[in-house]
C-alpha cells in the first residue's frame, strides 16, 4: 500500500501536475491582486499548457533516444502528456486571440529552451548563466501578462511592477533547485551557486525577496490582503532558502518549494475573508 502511494505521489511530481497547480495559483494571484474574477477557462488553459511545456522540456530528449526501452513510469507520463496536449488543443479554441498571442510568446521561449537551435547545437538552457532567467521570464509571462491582458493595460505601472516582482520571486524560488543540483549540473551551465557559492546564493535570494516586498509599496493601489499575503509568502520563501542545501530531502524542492505558490493563494483567500 505504501509503495503504491509513493508511486502515485511520484507520478504527481514527475508528470508536472504539481508545478502546473503552482503556476495556476500564481496566475490566480495576479487576477485577484487586480480585482478580477477567476476565469476557469483561462486557468485550465494555463494548467494544460504548463504540463505540456514542462514535460516537453523534461522528457522530449529521453523519449526520442530511448523510446523502445522507456521504463513503465515514463511511458505512463508520456501517455498522460498526450492526453493533456489534446486537451490543450481543444482548450485553445475557447481562448481570445490576446491570450493566444501571449501563449505563443511563452511557447516560443519553451521551444528555444528545449531545442538545439543555437550554435554548437545548444539551446537556451545550455547557454551559460541564462537558465534561471529564462524560467523567470516565461513564468512571469504566463502568470502575469496572460491573466491580465484582457482587462489591464500591460504597460501600466502596477502591471509592470507585478511582472518584475514575479520575475524576482521565481528566481528566488529556483535557487533551492540550483543548490540541490550543484554537484550534478555541468560547469558550462554557470548557475548562480556555481558562480557565487551556496551561502551567497541564499543571500541573493533573501535580497530578491526584500526587493519583491518593497516593490509592493510602489504600486498606485495597495490592498491589505495583497500586501500581507506577499509578506507571508516572502517569509516562507526565505525560510526554505535558509534550509536549502546540496543534500536535501527527495521532495524538499520538487514538492515543498514548488508548493509555495499554493500557500500564497490560500493566504490570499484567507486574508481576503478577514480584512
CORMO-V693708 format. One record per helix or strand of 3 or more residues. SS is the DSSP state (a for helix, b for strand). FROM is the first residue (numbers start at 1). LEN is the number of residues. If there is no record, write none. Layout:
BEGIN
ss:SS from:FROM len:LEN
ss:SS from:FROM len:LEN
END
This chain:
BEGIN
ss:a from:2 len:13
ss:a from:17 len:17
ss:a from:40 len:30
ss:a from:72 len:21
ss:a from:97 len:18
ss:a from:119 len:3
ss:a from:124 len:3
ss:a from:131 len:18
ss:a from:157 len:24
ss:a from:187 len:3
ss:a from:192 len:25
ss:a from:224 len:20
ss:a from:252 len:6
ss:a from:260 len:15
END
